[in-house]
Amino acid sequence: MTFKSLELSNALLKAISKKGYDTPSAIQQKSIPLILERKDVLASAQTGSGKTAGFALPILQILNGQPTLRKRTVRALILTPTRELAAQVEDEFKDYSEFTNLRSTVVFGGVGANPQIRALRNGVDVLVATPGRLLDLHQQKALSLSKVDILVLDEADRMLDMGFVRDIKKIIAQLPAKRQNLLFSATFSKEIKKLASEFLHHPVMVEATPENTT
Ligand code: AMP
């Protein structure tokens, strides 16, 4: 299988080849077509599996085919447990979107909010965020969540372990009811399954690591 056979656009294929990737990883082969079909996806995937490109590439393709929104709006929201992961995920979005006009930014706690508020002012296509700082900025009206079309919970098990479940629910309550939802997790505890059942609509399950049970 090749990235081209996944029907990704030339702009994305160019960025993928610049990264030096030849073949889509197992999780990418499974998740990219489903996400492009606009399905909700529940994916079992660990760090190192290539999961980030597994959601970033199809999200960029979907967003690139639609008009950009303006003024504090966000079209795709990626929630991650830590600032390090948030920064890494946003770096990948930046790399893959190099040959498009899509804009991404990242927000996380522990640093000044003003540069983040400025970066959100004109709206972004992709926002990668940790839950607490996102809620702070939302309360300050630095951004609107009313136009989010795609939500990703990345490393959802770690977010639950870190006690973010209430923040995640508060964030989801601000999103439009009609949207695409993607949940990536290394493990599938009872809590993850409960969270998934609460906000995914008829999800397709994807597993790239057979040793995990879903
Ligand atoms: P992740 O599991 O998303 O944290 O990705 C792990 C690493 O694999 C990252 O450094 C990616 O840049 C890299 N990567 C992602 N997809 C591919 C691929 N198809 N071929 C080679 N490397 C990849």
Residues whose N, C-alpha, C, O or C-beta is under 5 A from the ligand:
A	BS01	AMP	Y21 D22 T23 P24 S25 Q46 T47 G48 S49 G50 K51 T52 A53
